Every structure is written in C-alpha cells, then in structure tokens.
Amino acid sequence: MIYTNKIILFFMLLFLSGCNVFTFAPLFPVFKNAILGVEDPEITDEYIASREYSFIKVKIGRSSIAFFVLLKIDEENNFHWINADQEKIITNHGKIIEISGLSQGNFRYSSLDKGAFPDWHDQASLIYLAEFLDPRAFFNFESSITQDSNSTLFENVNVKSLRWNFTNRYDYEGGLAYYSEQRVHPHLPKLTISYYYK
C-alpha cells in the first residue's frame, strides 16, 4: 500500500509538470530512499574506539538513522540517551520506556512497576500504562514475554483499545542489551536500536 502511494505520487509529479519546467534529477535520491530505505552506516571497531561516550544507533523504520549518546544512568538503572537535536530516549534493560523531543510520537510508560521491570524477562506477562503525549492519551499495554535463547527475548504486546498487536525483540550479551527491535507508538515506525558501550 505504501509503495503504491509512492508510485502514484511519482507519476502525478511526472505528468503534472512539463519536462522543460521541472527537472527530476534532485528527486531521484528522495525516491531511492523512500523505496529502498536509507543506507545503514557500518559501525567499525575504530569508530567505537574513537567515541568518548557510549552511544546507540537508532534506525527509524527505513526512512532515517539517528545517533544518541549516553547522557546518564539514573538510580533506577534507566539509561538516558540524547542526540544533537535534543531528542531523548530513555531505556531500561534495552526496552524504551520514554521518548521526548520529537514532533510526534512522544510517550512514556507512566505506571510501569519499576521494582519488577529490571527483571521483566523473568515474568510471563506484564500490564503497563503508556501515556502518549501528542495528543495526550493513556493506553494499557498487555505484554507476554517469551525467551528464544539465553540471550534473546520476545515481548508480544497487545493494545486492545487501539486494536494494535506487535512483537518487540531484545538481544542481550553480558547482561546488557546490544540490539532491539521495538514498536512503541502508533505514529512511529519500528525502531531498531544497536547499543555500543564504553
């Protein structure tokens, strides 16, 4: 459906403008990124060594990639990440628990049992309240956890009031998350996060 809309848009632009009035050369990179996605930069050992702080690479659907550096780790073991645009992501054991500073898609889990959450993968199921901030709304997230291996967890989430079901993935090594794929807000595509610790 998305590709169909993009193809229709391309042909509308092609037929609505005259060939001598509009050149399509600047649009080819835009169409390439829309259809194929942005190029995912490789993170080498040299690049990691050159960084002063821990960081994450966040791939937002197929449309963009952002880098966030570790700002702090608070007393509840929440990792606070920030980027150059002052957008913030807070994670706990790799799970995104808050996003702020975006034009849309800001949210936080407002009633997540912080005492149980660090060991959330030991529980068969959780119910937590998500607060979407734009527009402001509250939704119950029902979550069941399955463990594929010693280092990979899957969180099957059901938001009944939105008729929204999805599965998040978390990979761990040495007790720290090193990779995750998460859906957190209906207005955001899947977020794929690679964690790099210093």
N, CA, C and O of each residue as an XYZ file, in Angstrom:
792
protein
N       0.820     -1.190      0.000
C       0.000      0.000      0.000
C       0.863      1.252      0.000
O       0.581      2.202     -0.730
N       1.917      1.260      0.818
C       2.796      2.420      0.889
C       3.517      2.611     -0.432
O       3.631      3.736     -0.919
N       4.013      1.511     -1.026
C       4.713      1.615     -2.302
C       3.773      2.086     -3.394
O       4.180      2.863     -4.258
N       2.524      1.638     -3.380
C       1.551      2.069     -4.371
C       1.353      3.573     -4.295
O       1.318      4.242     -5.328
N       1.223      4.119     -3.086
C       1.049      5.561     -2.930
C       2.270      6.323     -3.428
O       2.125      7.386     -4.032
N       3.460      5.806     -3.188
C       4.669      6.474     -3.637
C       4.789      6.436     -5.156
O       5.238      7.404     -5.768
N       4.397      5.342     -5.753
C       4.433      5.245     -7.215
C       3.423      6.192     -7.837
O       3.719      6.851     -8.834
N       2.234      6.265     -7.258
C       1.208      7.188     -7.761
C       1.702      8.621     -7.647
O       1.523      9.408     -8.576
N       2.325      8.977     -6.517
C       2.861     10.317     -6.334
C       3.922     10.623     -7.386
O       3.947     11.725     -7.934
N       4.793      9.668     -7.671
C       5.833      9.871     -8.672
C       5.225     10.182    -10.037
O       5.644     11.126    -10.706
N       4.238      9.388    -10.447
C       3.638      9.616    -11.761
C       2.808     10.897    -11.798
O       2.712     11.532    -12.848
N       2.215     11.284    -10.686
C       1.499     12.563    -10.652
C       2.471     13.706    -10.873
O       2.180     14.624    -11.640
N       3.626     13.666    -10.211
C       4.632     14.708    -10.412
C       5.144     14.709    -11.844
O       5.385     15.768    -12.423
N       5.307     13.532    -12.409
C       5.810     13.416    -13.768
C       4.838     14.037    -14.768
O       5.260     14.770    -15.663
N       3.556     13.757    -14.628
C       2.582     14.213    -15.614
C       2.078     15.628    -15.362
O       1.614     16.284    -16.294
N       2.157     16.116    -14.125
C       1.638     17.445    -13.831
C       2.626     18.561    -14.145
O       2.239     19.728    -14.211
N       3.863     18.228    -14.334
C       4.838     19.269    -14.649
C       5.411     19.014    -16.037
O       5.572     17.867    -16.457
N       5.707     20.072    -16.725
C       6.308     19.949    -18.048
C       7.765     19.562    -17.941
O       8.425     19.879    -16.951
N       8.271     18.881    -18.952
C       9.655     18.408    -18.924
C      10.652     19.558    -18.898
O      11.722     19.434    -18.302
N      10.315     20.676    -19.538
C      11.259     21.781    -19.581
C      11.139     22.706    -18.367
O      11.972     23.594    -18.185
N      10.122     22.510    -17.545
C       9.921     23.359    -16.378
C      10.561     22.744    -15.131
O      11.043     23.462    -14.255
N      10.560     21.443    -15.060
C      10.950     20.762    -13.822
C      11.934     19.651    -14.140
O      11.704     18.852    -15.048
N      13.010     19.600    -13.409
C      13.960     18.514    -13.588
C      13.801     17.503    -12.453
O      13.611     17.877    -11.296
N      13.879     16.232    -12.796
C      13.666     15.177    -11.809
C      14.955     14.699    -11.163
O      14.910     13.867    -10.257
N      16.085     15.193    -11.596
C      17.363     14.734    -11.054
C      17.456     14.878     -9.535
O      17.927     13.949     -8.879
N      17.025     16.010     -8.939
C      17.118     16.108     -7.480
C      16.172     15.152     -6.742
O      16.375     14.870     -5.561
N      15.154     14.660     -7.423
C      14.179     13.791     -6.766
C      14.614     12.330     -6.719
O      14.085     11.567     -5.911
N      15.549     11.924     -7.548
C      15.936     10.525     -7.567
C      16.460     10.032     -6.214
O      16.076      8.941     -5.793
N      17.326     10.788     -5.508
C      17.735     10.312     -4.172
C      16.558     10.195     -3.201
O      16.519      9.289     -2.369
N      15.607     11.113     -3.312
C      14.428     11.068     -2.438
C      13.619      9.807     -2.717
O      13.224      9.103     -1.788
N      13.372      9.519     -3.997
C      12.615      8.327     -4.357
C      13.381      7.057     -3.975
O      12.785      6.079     -3.524
N      14.694      7.079     -4.156
C      15.502      5.911     -3.798
C      15.384      5.626     -2.305
O      15.184      4.478     -1.907
N      15.508      6.674     -1.468
C      15.389      6.487     -0.025
C      13.982      6.047      0.372
O      13.815      5.244      1.289
N      12.968      6.575     -0.323
C      11.589      6.214      0.009
C      11.302      4.756     -0.335
O      10.567      4.078      0.383
N      11.875      4.281     -1.417
C      11.587      2.916     -1.860
C      12.544      1.908     -1.228
O      12.107      0.869     -0.732
N      13.834      2.200     -1.241
C      14.832      1.249     -0.748
C      15.231      1.470      0.703
O      15.767      0.562      1.337
N      14.979      2.658      1.239
C      15.407      2.988      2.592
C      16.770      3.661      2.576
O      17.477      3.636      1.569
N      17.131      4.265      3.707
C      18.418      4.953      3.791
C      19.537      3.941      3.986
O      19.318      2.827      4.462
N      20.735      4.352      3.608
C      21.895      3.482      3.759
C      22.261      3.392      5.233
O      22.337      4.408      5.924
N      22.484      2.194      5.704
C      22.815      1.949      7.108
C      24.323      1.994      7.269
O      25.016      1.110      6.765
N      24.861      3.013      7.968
C      26.326      3.105      8.097
C      26.877      1.972      8.955
O      26.279      1.578      9.957
N      28.020      1.465      8.541
C      28.679      0.394      9.294
C      29.429      1.010     10.475
O      30.129      2.012     10.328
N      29.272      0.401     11.633
C      29.972      0.855     12.833
C      31.173     -0.078     13.041
O      31.014     -1.251     13.376
N      32.362      0.463     12.838
C      33.583     -0.343     12.953
C      34.159     -0.234     14.369
O      33.770      0.636     15.148
N      35.078     -1.123     14.678
C      35.759     -1.070     15.976
C      36.523      0.240     16.140
O      36.597      0.783     17.242
N      37.091      0.748     15.046
C      37.822      2.016     15.096
C      36.873      3.168     15.424
O      37.218      4.067     16.191
N      35.674      3.132     14.837
C      34.695      4.186     15.117
C      34.285      4.141     16.591
O      34.199      5.180     17.245
N      34.035      2.939     17.109
C      33.638      2.796     18.515
C      34.750      3.306     19.426
O      34.487      4.011     20.400
N      35.987      2.948     19.109
C      37.124      3.382     19.926
C      37.298      4.895     19.898
O      37.785      5.475     20.869
N      36.912      5.539     18.811
C      37.075      6.991     18.694
C      35.999      7.771     19.454
O      36.140      8.981     19.634
N      34.961      7.129     19.890
C      33.884      7.794     20.623
C      34.240      7.905     22.098
O      34.817      6.985     22.679
N      33.896      9.021     22.690
C      34.201      9.234     24.100
C      33.165      8.580     25.009
O      33.491      8.155     26.117
N      31.910      8.499     24.541
C      30.811      8.005     25.367
C      30.112      6.821     24.696
O      30.236      6.606     23.490
N      29.378      6.064     25.504
C      28.513      5.020     24.945
C      27.484      5.689     24.047
O      27.112      6.841     24.270
N      27.025      4.966     23.032
C      26.049      5.549     22.107
C      25.155      4.454     21.564
O      25.449      3.264     21.680
N      24.048      4.891     20.964
C      23.141      3.981     20.270
C      22.898      4.500     18.863
O      22.892      5.705     18.611
N      22.699      3.558     17.960
C      22.290      3.891     16.595
C      20.835      3.465     16.477
O      20.512      2.294     16.673
N      19.953      4.412     16.156
C      18.521      4.149     16.076
C      18.084      4.274     14.623
O      18.178      5.343     14.021
N      17.609      3.176     14.077
C      17.063      3.191     12.731
C      15.544      3.325     12.866
O      14.896      2.486     13.491
N      14.994      4.361     12.289
C      13.577      4.680     12.413
C      12.894      4.209     11.134
O      12.930      4.886     10.107
N      12.269      3.031     11.217
C      11.703      2.426     10.023
C      12.799      2.243      8.991
O      13.886      1.752      9.296
N      12.494      2.649      7.758
C      13.511      2.630      6.697
C      13.890      4.027      6.277
O      14.671      4.207      5.342
N      13.338      5.037      6.966
C      13.479      6.401      6.475
C      14.652      7.183      7.030
O      15.148      8.087      6.357
N      15.120      6.868      8.243
C      16.219      7.657      8.784
C      16.968      6.897      9.872
O      16.489      5.903     10.418
N      18.156      7.402     10.162
C      19.016      6.842     11.200
C      19.498      7.997     12.060
O      19.894      9.047     11.553
N      19.459      7.788     13.371
C      19.911      8.819     14.303
C      20.861      8.193     15.317
O      20.730      7.021     15.670
N      21.818      8.992     15.776
C      22.756      8.554     16.803
C      22.470      9.335     18.081
O      22.259     10.548     18.047
N      22.467      8.624     19.211
C      22.256      9.213     20.523
C      23.427      8.819     21.406
O      23.922      7.696     21.318
N      23.878      9.744     22.265
C      24.942      9.430     23.219
C      24.341      9.274     24.607
O      23.284      9.829     24.909
N      25.028      8.516     25.440
C      24.562      8.284     26.800
C      24.777      9.540     27.633
O      25.906     10.001     27.803
N      23.689     10.081     28.144
C      23.737     11.280     28.979
C      23.980     10.907     30.434
O      24.820     11.506     31.106
N      23.229      9.898     30.923
C      23.403      9.461     32.309
C      22.688      8.133     32.521
O      21.868      7.707     31.708
N      23.020      7.497     33.629
C      22.304      6.320     34.117
C      21.770      6.704     35.486
O      22.551      7.028     36.380
N      20.455      6.676     35.669
C      19.885      7.127     36.930
C      19.831      6.009     37.969
O      20.268      4.888     37.711
N      19.293      6.327     39.139
C      19.272      5.385     40.261
C      18.395      4.162     40.010
O      18.549      3.156     40.703
N      17.476      4.213     39.039
C      16.625      3.068     38.693
C      17.193      2.282     37.512
O      16.497      1.464     36.912
N      18.462      2.534     37.184
C      19.161      1.871     36.083
C      18.553      2.194     34.723
O      18.632      1.388     33.796
N      17.946      3.374     34.605
C      17.446      3.858     33.321
C      18.583      4.566     32.596
O      19.267      5.411     33.173
N      18.778      4.217     31.334
C      19.801      4.836     30.504
C      19.153      5.994     29.751
O      18.180      5.794     29.023
N      19.690      7.211     29.922
C      19.174      8.405     29.265
C      20.083      8.726     28.080
O      21.269      9.010     28.250
N      19.508      8.678     26.877
C      20.259      8.926     25.646
C      19.758     10.234     25.040
O      18.568     10.535     25.130
N      20.651     11.020     24.420
C      20.277     12.297     23.819
C      21.023     12.469     22.502
O      22.150     11.998     22.343
N      20.367     13.162     21.546
C      21.052     13.436     20.276
C      21.277     14.932     20.103
O      20.937     15.719     20.987
N      21.838     15.321     18.989
C      22.189     16.722     18.744
C      20.957     17.620     18.663
O      21.063     18.823     18.900
N      19.796     17.063     18.335
C      18.559     17.846     18.248
C      17.797     17.893     19.561
O      16.647     18.331     19.595
N      18.427     17.442     20.649
C      17.833     17.405     21.987
C      16.653     16.441     22.093
O      15.819     16.576     22.988
N      16.582     15.474     21.187
C      15.597     14.395     21.303
C      16.163     13.393     22.296
O      17.366     13.134     22.318
N      15.271     12.825     23.127
C      15.736     11.947     24.200
C      15.019     10.609     24.147
O      13.828     10.523     23.850
N      15.785      9.573     24.446
C      15.247      8.218     24.596
C      15.746      7.702     25.936
O      16.929      7.819     26.256
N      14.840      7.132     26.712
C      15.214      6.501     27.975
C      14.932      5.012     27.831
O      13.842      4.613     27.420
N      15.935      4.189     28.175
C      15.771      2.739     28.093
C      16.039      2.117     29.456
O      16.750      2.684     30.286
N      15.462      0.951     29.669
C      15.728      0.156     30.855
C      15.909     -1.273     30.394
O      14.965     -1.888     29.897
N      17.109     -1.811     30.549
C      17.460     -3.135     30.036
C      17.134     -3.250     28.547
O      16.681     -4.295     28.079
N      17.369     -2.164     27.811
C      17.152     -2.162     26.368
C      15.748     -1.802     25.933
O      15.536     -1.483     24.763
N      14.779     -1.842     26.839
C      13.401     -1.509     26.491
C      13.212      0.003     26.568
O      13.543      0.626     27.576
N      12.679      0.585     25.502
C      12.397      2.018     25.500
C      11.240      2.265     26.461
O      10.172      1.668     26.328
N      11.465      3.157     27.437
C      10.387      3.484     28.375
C       9.923      4.930     28.239
O       8.907      5.314     28.819
N      10.671      5.743     27.466
C      10.228      7.118     27.223
C      10.945      7.678     26.003
O      12.125      7.410     25.778
N      10.202      8.466     25.217
C      10.767      9.229     24.101
C      10.223     10.646     24.224
O       9.022     10.835     24.416
N      11.097     11.642     24.114
C      10.649     13.037     24.169
C      11.461     13.881     23.198
O      12.568     13.513     22.807
N      10.889     15.024     22.815
C      11.564     15.957     21.929
C      11.245     15.789     20.464
O      11.727     16.567     19.641
N      10.438     14.789     20.107
C      10.056     14.590     18.709
C       8.869     15.483     18.363
O       8.162     15.952     19.255
N       8.649     15.717     17.073
C       7.475     16.485     16.665
C       6.198     15.686     16.880
O       5.136     16.269     17.098
N       6.284     14.362     16.822
C       5.170     13.477     17.166
C       5.751     12.149     17.627
O       6.909     11.844     17.341
N       4.957     11.363     18.334
C       5.427     10.074     18.794
C       6.044     10.095     20.182
O       6.662      9.110     20.586
N       5.897     11.192     20.929
C       6.416     11.250     22.286
C       5.528     10.413     23.204
O       4.304     10.429     23.071
N       6.139      9.689     24.128
C       5.370      8.851     25.035
C       6.217      8.506     26.245
O       7.421      8.762     26.269
N       5.582      7.928     27.243
C       6.286      7.341     28.386
C       5.380      6.290     29.011
O       4.153      6.388     28.966
N       6.014      5.295     29.589
C       5.266      4.323     30.367
C       5.101      4.932     31.744
O       6.076      5.070     32.482
N       3.878      5.297     32.099
C       3.674      6.066     33.322
C       3.361      5.213     34.533
O       3.435      5.719     35.653
N       3.020      3.963     34.373
C       2.767      3.129     35.557
C       3.403      1.764     35.388
O       2.746      0.730     35.510
N       4.665      1.782     35.111
C       5.424      0.545     34.986
C       6.054      0.269     36.340
O       6.741      1.133     36.886
N       5.838     -0.900     36.883
C       6.376     -1.252     38.191
C       7.898     -1.280     38.097
O       8.483     -2.249     37.615
N       8.528     -0.206     38.562
C       9.983     -0.075     38.420
C      10.730     -1.170     39.174
O      11.814     -1.579     38.759
N      10.156     -1.645     40.278
C      10.816     -2.705     41.015
C      10.852     -4.003     40.233
O      11.822     -4.755     40.320
N       9.797     -4.274     39.464
C       9.721     -5.528     38.710
C      10.380     -5.408     37.344
O      10.805     -6.411     36.769
N      10.467     -4.205     36.828
C      10.909     -4.065     35.447
C      12.330     -4.534     35.189
O      12.569     -5.141     34.145
N      13.286     -4.290     36.072
C      14.627     -4.805     35.769
C      14.650     -6.317     35.566
O      15.520     -6.826     34.860
N      13.729     -7.028     36.161
C      13.652     -8.474     35.980
C      12.448     -8.850     35.129
O      11.890     -9.937     35.278
N      12.051     -7.953     34.242
C      10.818     -8.154     33.475
C      10.861     -9.421     32.649
O       9.825    -10.040     32.409
N      12.059     -9.818     32.206
C      12.149    -11.016     31.371
C      11.903    -12.293     32.168
O      11.708    -13.354     31.576
N      11.908    -12.213     33.512
C      11.603    -13.387     34.326
C      10.099    -13.584     34.503
O       9.664    -14.613     35.020
N       9.305    -12.601     34.077
C       7.864    -12.674     34.259
C       7.206    -13.127     32.967
O       7.662    -12.794     31.873
N       6.127    -13.890     33.107
C       5.419    -14.381     31.923
C       4.619    -13.266     31.266
O       4.469    -13.257     30.044
N       4.103    -12.323     32.054
C       3.303    -11.254     31.469
C       3.356    -10.007     32.335
O       3.617    -10.074     33.536
N       3.106     -8.874     31.704
C       3.053     -7.570     32.364
C       1.898     -6.773     31.774
O       1.535     -6.961     30.613
N       1.331     -5.895     32.567
C       0.386     -4.894     32.060
C       0.907     -3.545     32.534
O       1.133     -3.348     33.727
N       1.095     -2.627     31.613
C       1.572     -1.312     31.997
C       0.818     -0.247     31.211
O       0.264     -0.511     30.144
N       0.813      0.945     31.758
C       0.088      2.063     31.181
C       1.054      2.921     30.374
O       2.094      3.343     30.881
N       0.708      3.172     29.131
C       1.508      4.054     28.280
C       0.791      5.383     28.159
O      -0.418      5.431     27.930
N       1.541      6.454     28.313
C       0.986      7.796     28.169
C       1.543      8.398     26.886
O       2.735      8.692     26.801
N       0.677      8.583     25.885
C       1.076      9.262     24.657
C       0.905     10.753     24.907
O      -0.099     11.178     25.477
N       1.873     11.541     24.487
C       1.896     12.950     24.845
C       1.403     13.881     23.746
O       1.237     15.076     23.993
N       1.164     13.377     22.552
C       0.708     14.251     21.475
C      -0.159     13.503     20.476
O       0.390     12.900     19.553
N      -1.429     13.505     20.600
C      -2.238     14.113     21.666
C      -2.163     13.256     22.912
O      -1.813     12.077     22.854
N      -2.494     13.861     24.037
C      -2.376     13.154     25.317
C      -3.461     12.090     25.427
O      -4.650     12.371     25.278
N      -3.025     10.871     25.690
C      -3.939      9.739     25.825
C      -3.232      8.651     26.617
O      -2.003      8.590     26.647
N      -4.019      7.795     27.257
C      -3.478      6.693     28.058
C      -4.001      5.380     27.510
O      -5.177      5.263     27.168
N      -3.113      4.384     27.427
C      -3.494      3.073     26.918
C      -2.813      1.988     27.728
O      -1.653      2.127     28.117
N      -3.545      0.898     27.983
C      -2.963     -0.265     28.638
C      -2.243     -1.123     27.608
O      -2.808     -1.482     26.575
N      -1.001     -1.441     27.900
C      -0.215     -2.356     27.084
C      -0.174     -3.689     27.823
O       0.312     -3.750     28.953
N      -0.671     -4.746     27.210
C      -0.594     -6.084     27.783
C       0.545     -6.809     27.081
O       0.584     -6.889     25.853
N       1.462     -7.329     27.867
C       2.700     -7.863     27.323
C       2.940     -9.271     27.843
O       2.779     -9.531     29.035
N       3.323    -10.180     26.956
C       3.754    -11.511     27.371
C       5.164    -11.739     26.842
O       5.478    -11.382     25.707
N       6.003    -12.333     27.674
C       7.417    -12.494     27.381
C       7.716    -13.945     27.041
O       7.292    -14.858     27.749
N       8.451    -14.151     25.952
C       8.952    -15.485     25.631
C      10.462    -15.373     25.421
O      10.965    -14.358     24.940
N      11.156    -16.416     25.786
C      12.607    -16.423     25.667
C      13.000    -17.444     24.615
O      12.733    -18.637     24.761
N      13.644    -16.960     23.543
C      14.057    -17.829     22.445
C      15.357    -18.555     22.779
O      15.535    -19.723     22.434
N      16.247    -17.861     23.443
C      17.534    -18.441     23.835
C      17.954    -17.754     25.123
O      17.185    -16.979     25.692
N      19.146    -18.025     25.582
C      19.624    -17.371     26.793
C      19.787    -15.868     26.612
O      19.796    -15.124     27.592
N      19.916    -15.418     25.380
C      20.206    -14.008     25.158
C      19.159    -13.266     24.335
O      19.335    -12.072     24.093
N      18.085    -13.904     23.896
C      17.062    -13.246     23.079
C      15.694    -13.403     23.715
O      15.259    -14.506     24.045
N      15.016    -12.248     23.881
C      13.656    -12.227     24.416
C      12.716    -11.615     23.396
O      13.098    -10.726     22.635
N      11.472    -12.104     23.389
C      10.428    -11.534     22.560
C       9.302    -11.081     23.472
O       8.872    -11.818     24.359
N       8.831     -9.870     23.249
C       7.727     -9.309     24.008
C       6.542     -9.154     23.053
O       6.570     -8.312     22.156
N       5.516     -9.959     23.246
C       4.303     -9.863     22.432
C       3.357     -8.897     23.122
O       2.938     -9.125     24.257
N       3.019     -7.807     22.422
C       2.250     -6.724     23.025
C       0.894     -6.615     22.344
O       0.781     -6.716     21.122
N      -0.135     -6.405     23.163
C      -1.496     -6.208     22.675
C      -2.045     -4.942     23.313
O      -2.078     -4.824     24.538
N      -2.477     -3.989     22.483
C      -3.139     -2.777     22.950
C      -4.571     -2.872     22.434
O      -4.884     -2.431     21.329
N      -5.432     -3.459     23.263
C      -6.787     -3.784     22.814
C      -7.566     -2.559     22.353
O      -8.273     -2.620     21.347
N      -7.448     -1.451     23.074
C      -8.239     -0.262     22.732
C      -7.852      0.325     21.379
O      -8.651      1.034     20.768
N      -6.651      0.046     20.904
C      -6.211      0.530     19.587
C      -6.240     -0.570     18.525
O      -5.958     -0.318     17.354
N      -6.586     -1.803     18.947
C      -6.528     -2.961     18.051
C      -5.144     -3.047     17.395
O      -5.012     -3.175     16.178
N      -4.137     -2.974     18.239
C      -2.750     -2.897     17.798
C      -1.965     -4.010     18.479
O      -1.884     -4.049     19.707
N      -1.392     -4.909     17.698
C      -0.578     -6.013     18.192
C       0.783     -5.962     17.517
O       0.884     -5.675     16.324
N       1.822     -6.238     18.279
C       3.160     -6.242     17.708
C       4.087     -7.052     18.609
O       3.740     -7.376     19.745
N       5.255     -7.370     18.092
C       6.257     -8.123     18.845
C       7.555     -7.333     18.861
O       8.054     -6.912     17.817
N       8.094     -7.137     20.058
C       9.396     -6.498     20.234
C      10.442     -7.572     20.490
O      10.151     -8.619     21.068
N      11.664     -7.294     20.051
C      12.771     -8.239     20.234
C      13.900     -7.545     20.979
O      14.195     -6.374     20.741
N      14.529     -8.293     21.891
C      15.647     -7.774     22.679
C      16.753     -8.830     22.707
O      16.498     -9.986     23.044
N      17.974     -8.439     22.357
C      19.134     -9.332     22.414
C      20.105     -8.797     23.464
O      20.379     -7.598     23.522
N      20.620     -9.707     24.292
C      21.492     -9.338     25.403
C      22.822    -10.071     25.311
O      22.916    -11.178     24.779
N      23.851     -9.414     25.850
C      25.166    -10.028     25.974
C      25.805     -9.475     27.238
O      25.939     -8.261     27.391
N      26.196    -10.351     28.132
C      26.813     -9.906     29.382
C      25.887     -9.074     30.240
O      26.353     -8.204     30.976
N      24.578     -9.315     30.167
C      23.617     -8.581     30.978
C      23.184     -7.242     30.399
O      22.325     -6.576     30.975
N      23.760     -6.834     29.274
C      23.400     -5.563     28.646
C      22.743     -5.813     27.288
O      23.114     -6.738     26.567
N      21.764     -4.976     26.955
C      21.145     -5.060     25.636
C      22.156     -4.608     24.595
O      22.844     -3.606     24.787
N      22.247     -5.350     23.488
C      23.103     -4.889     22.399
C      22.319     -4.697     21.104
O      22.852     -4.147     20.141
N      21.052     -5.145     21.065
C      20.229     -4.976     19.866
C      18.765     -5.086     20.278
O      18.416     -5.891     21.142
N      17.912     -4.278     19.659
C      16.470     -4.421     19.889
C      15.695     -3.915     18.679
O      16.156     -3.056     17.928
N      14.517     -4.472     18.520
C      13.534     -4.009     17.528
C      12.255     -3.768     18.301
O      11.703     -4.688     18.905
N      11.774     -2.503     18.283
C      10.642     -2.153     19.134
C       9.639     -1.273     18.417
O      10.003     -0.404     17.626
N       8.368     -1.513     18.706
C       7.274     -0.606     18.349
C       6.837      0.023     19.664
O       6.645     -0.685     20.652
N       6.678      1.330     19.688
C       6.334      1.991     20.950
C       5.170      2.965     20.821
O       4.550      3.331     21.820
N       4.871      3.385     19.597
C       3.846      4.411     19.391
C       3.231      4.200     18.014
O       3.949      3.903     17.059
N       1.905      4.351     17.896
C       1.273      4.142     16.586
C       1.748      5.105     15.494
O       1.641      4.787     14.310
N       2.268      6.270     15.873
C       2.726      7.240     14.876
C       4.193      7.079     14.510
O       4.717      7.840     13.696
N       4.855      6.102     15.097
C       6.265      5.852     14.784
C       6.416      4.483     14.145
O       5.736      3.536     14.539
N       7.303      4.369     13.159
C       7.598      3.030     12.623
C       8.437      2.252     13.631
O       8.782      2.763     14.697
N       8.755      1.029     13.284
C       9.588      0.194     14.151
C      10.940      0.866     14.359
O      11.534      1.389     13.416
N      11.420      0.850     15.595
C      12.726      1.385     15.937
C      13.697      0.232     16.138
O      13.458     -0.650     16.963
N      14.781      0.237     15.392
C      15.816     -0.780     15.508
C      17.022     -0.114     16.154
O      17.577      0.844     15.615
N      17.421     -0.627     17.307
C      18.486      0.024     18.076
C      19.679     -0.918     18.233
O      19.528     -2.080     18.612
N      20.860     -0.393     17.936
C      22.120     -1.086     18.222
C      22.807     -0.302     19.316
O      22.962      0.915     19.210
N      23.226     -1.000     20.383
C      23.831     -0.379     21.569
C      25.334     -0.600     21.537
O      25.807     -1.703     21.263
N      26.088      0.477     21.823
C      27.544      0.416     21.855
C      28.004      1.031     23.173
O      27.793      2.219     23.416
N      28.630      0.224     24.018
C      29.005      0.657     25.364
C      30.498      0.942     25.453
O      31.313      0.274     24.817
N      30.840      1.950     26.257
C      32.239      2.327     26.514
C      32.571      2.063     27.967
O      33.698      2.310     28.397
